[in-house]
Amino acid sequence: MNKELIILSLKRAAWTMLQVVLSMITLGVAIYDIDWINILSVAATAGVYSFIKSMVIGLPEAGNDGTLVIDDSDEEKVKWFFNLKSEPEDVYKKDYIRLKVRKDENS
């Protein structure tokens, strides 16, 4: 697994949990009247959901190694181009790479 993706997913889950806690605390209520167990339970559930979703779908802020450009201006032959951010030798050392996909502006 990608260490960067795990760390960013955990950060996103923590932010989600904090947002849930803050949204469930009613202003003007005494601190001892707050149902902390319910709030923490809902926040933990939201955090787990956020982490799993981030791991399955991915995160836009996790970065990428380059761009996959698709040129379909010729109906008989579609062209694919890889624009890498690093040298090919560095990419060869990786188990996998992440690419941002975009359609060629010239098509």
C-alpha positions as CSV (number, residue, x, y, z in Angstrom):
1,M,0.0,0.0,0.0
2,N,1.0,3.6,-0.6
3,K,2.2,5.1,2.7
4,E,1.3,8.6,1.6
5,L,-2.2,7.5,0.8
6,I,-2.6,5.9,4.2
7,I,-1.3,9.0,6.1
8,L,-3.5,11.4,4.1
9,S,-6.5,9.1,4.6
10,L,-6.0,9.1,8.3
11,K,-5.7,12.9,8.3
12,R,-8.9,13.2,6.4
13,A,-10.6,10.8,8.8
14,A,-9.4,12.8,11.8
15,W,-10.8,16.0,10.2
16,T,-14.1,14.3,9.5
17,M,-14.3,13.1,13.2
18,L,-13.6,16.6,14.5
19,Q,-16.2,18.1,12.2
20,V,-18.8,15.6,13.4
21,V,-17.9,16.3,17.1
22,L,-18.2,20.0,16.6
23,S,-21.5,19.7,14.6
24,M,-23.1,17.6,17.3
25,I,-22.3,19.9,20.3
26,T,-25.1,22.3,20.8
27,L,-24.1,25.8,21.7
28,G,-25.5,26.9,25.1
29,V,-25.6,23.5,26.6
30,A,-23.6,22.9,29.8
31,I,-20.6,20.6,29.3
32,Y,-22.0,18.0,31.7
33,D,-25.3,17.8,29.8
34,I,-23.6,16.7,26.5
35,D,-24.0,13.0,25.6
36,W,-20.3,12.5,24.9
37,I,-20.6,8.7,24.3
38,N,-23.1,9.2,21.5
39,I,-21.0,12.0,20.0
40,L,-17.8,10.0,20.1
41,S,-19.5,6.9,18.8
42,V,-20.9,8.8,15.8
43,A,-17.6,10.5,15.2
44,A,-15.7,7.2,15.3
45,T,-18.2,5.7,12.8
46,A,-17.7,8.7,10.5
47,G,-13.9,8.4,10.8
48,V,-13.9,4.8,9.9
49,Y,-16.2,5.5,6.9
50,S,-14.0,8.3,5.7
51,F,-10.8,6.2,6.0
52,I,-12.3,3.3,4.1
53,K,-13.8,5.6,1.4
54,S,-10.4,7.3,0.9
55,M,-8.6,4.0,0.6
56,V,-11.0,2.7,-2.0
57,I,-11.6,5.8,-4.0
58,G,-8.3,7.6,-3.4
59,L,-7.6,11.2,-2.6
60,P,-7.0,14.0,-5.0
61,E,-4.4,15.5,-2.6
62,A,-2.4,12.2,-2.6
63,G,-0.5,13.4,-5.7
64,N,0.3,11.7,-8.9
65,D,3.4,10.7,-10.9
66,G,2.3,12.3,-14.1
67,T,-0.5,12.8,-16.6
68,L,-2.1,10.4,-19.1
69,V,-3.1,12.5,-22.1
70,I,-5.6,11.0,-24.5
71,D,-5.9,12.3,-28.1
72,D,-8.9,11.0,-29.8
73,S,-9.0,13.6,-32.6
74,D,-8.4,10.8,-35.2
75,E,-11.4,8.4,-35.1
76,E,-9.4,5.5,-36.4
77,K,-6.4,5.8,-34.1
78,V,-6.5,7.1,-30.5
79,K,-3.1,8.3,-29.2
80,W,-2.0,8.0,-25.5
81,F,0.8,10.1,-24.1
82,F,2.4,9.9,-20.7
83,N,3.8,13.1,-19.2
84,L,5.8,12.0,-16.2
85,K,7.0,14.3,-13.4
86,S,10.1,12.3,-12.8
87,E,12.7,10.5,-14.9
88,P,11.7,7.1,-16.4
89,E,14.4,5.4,-14.3
90,D,12.7,6.5,-11.1
91,V,9.3,5.3,-12.4
92,Y,10.7,1.9,-13.2
93,K,11.6,1.4,-9.5
94,K,8.0,1.8,-8.4
95,D,5.4,-1.0,-8.0
96,Y,2.7,1.2,-9.4
97,I,2.2,4.8,-10.5
98,R,-0.7,7.2,-10.2
99,L,-1.7,9.2,-13.3
100,K,-4.0,12.1,-13.7
101,V,-6.1,11.5,-16.9
102,R,-7.0,14.4,-19.2
103,K,-8.2,14.7,-22.7
104,D,-5.8,16.5,-25.1
105,E,-6.6,20.1,-25.5
106,N,-5.8,19.9,-29.2
107,S,-8.6,17.5,-30.0
